Amino acid sequence: QVQLVESGGTLVQAGGSLRLSCAASGSGISIGAMGWYSQAPGKQRELVATITSGGSTNYADSVKGRFTISRDNAKNTVYLQMNSLKSEDTAVYYCNALVMTLNPYYQWGQGTQVTVSS
């Protein structure tokens, strides 16, 4: 069973930076695309950024130019560098990974809280 463990969420002032990490653990695992999603109070979970195993990236328009997604395939870890944070970035951030088994499936992490104070 693959587990995703996020870290890095905290309280930060507007204009500040933060780096989230998400590590996939499990024996003999193969991970495909990975991504970050956010869910603000009272709102649906939405895509922030995704990255393929080959490094191709995709971003929500709201974070383009401010956030950068990257990954370390050897460590099965994905990162989200968040710069120029705004109060509207406040949300729980969830990591997502495509686990490449005979029947591929998406695994979610437990989420990490990011709070941006204005």
C-alpha positions in Angstrom: 0.0 0.0 0.0 1.4 3.4 -1.0 1.3 6.2 1.4 1.8 9.9 0.6 3.1 12.1 3.4 2.9 15.9 3.0 4.9 18.4 5.0 5.7 22.1 5.0 2.4 23.7 5.6 2.4 26.5 8.1 1.3 30.1 8.7 3.0 32.7 6.5 2.6 36.3 5.8 1.3 37.6 2.5 4.2 38.0 0.0 6.1 35.3 1.7 7.3 31.9 0.4 6.7 28.3 1.4 7.9 24.9 0.1 5.6 21.9 0.4 6.9 18.3 0.1 5.2 15.0 -0.5 6.9 11.7 -0.3 5.4 8.4 -1.5 6.4 5.4 0.5 6.0 1.7 -0.1 8.1 -1.2 -1.3 8.8 -1.6 -5.0 6.5 1.3 -6.0 6.4 3.0 -9.3 4.9 6.5 -9.5 3.6 8.2 -12.5 2.2 11.7 -12.6 2.1 13.6 -9.3 0.2 16.8 -8.3 -0.9 19.3 -5.8 -4.5 20.2 -5.1 -6.0 22.8 -2.7 -9.2 23.0 -0.9 -10.3 26.2 0.8 -13.0 26.2 3.5 -16.4 25.7 1.9 -15.0 25.2 -1.6 -14.3 22.2 -3.8 -10.9 20.7 -4.1 -9.1 22.1 -7.1 -6.0 21.5 -9.1 -2.9 23.6 -8.3 -0.2 21.9 -10.4 0.8 18.6 -11.8 4.0 17.1 -13.1 4.6 13.9 -15.1 7.4 11.4 -14.5 9.2 13.0 -17.4 8.9 16.5 -15.9 6.1 18.1 -17.9 4.2 20.5 -15.8 0.7 22.1 -15.7 -0.5 24.9 -13.5 -3.7 26.6 -12.5 -3.9 30.1 -14.0 -4.1 31.5 -10.4 -0.6 30.3 -9.5 1.3 30.6 -12.8 4.4 32.6 -12.3 4.2 32.2 -8.5 4.3 28.5 -7.8 6.7 25.9 -9.1 6.2 22.1 -9.0 9.1 19.8 -9.2 9.9 16.2 -8.3 12.7 13.8 -7.4 12.0 10.5 -9.0 14.7 8.7 -7.1 12.9 9.7 -3.9 9.3 9.5 -5.2 8.9 13.0 -3.8 7.1 16.0 -5.3 7.6 19.6 -4.2 5.6 22.8 -4.5 7.6 26.0 -4.2 5.1 28.8 -3.4 6.2 32.4 -3.8 4.4 35.7 -3.5 1.7 34.1 -1.4 -1.7 35.7 -1.2 -4.4 35.4 1.4 -6.5 33.6 -1.2 -3.9 30.8 -1.3 -5.0 29.8 2.2 -6.2 26.2 2.0 -5.4 22.6 2.8 -3.0 21.3 0.2 -3.3 17.7 -0.9 -0.7 15.7 -2.7 -1.9 13.2 -5.4 0.0 10.5 -7.2 -0.7 7.9 -9.9 0.5 4.6 -8.5 1.6 2.4 -11.4 0.5 -1.1 -10.6 -1.2 -3.6 -12.9 -4.3 -1.6 -12.1 -3.1 2.0 -11.8 -4.9 4.1 -9.2 -4.7 7.6 -7.7 -3.5 7.9 -4.1 -4.1 11.0 -1.9 -2.2 12.4 1.0 -3.7 13.6 4.2 -3.3 17.2 3.4 -1.2 20.0 4.9 -2.6 23.4 6.0 -1.3 26.6 4.5 -2.5 29.8 6.0 -1.5 33.2 4.5 -2.1 36.2 6.7 -2.7 39.6 5.2 
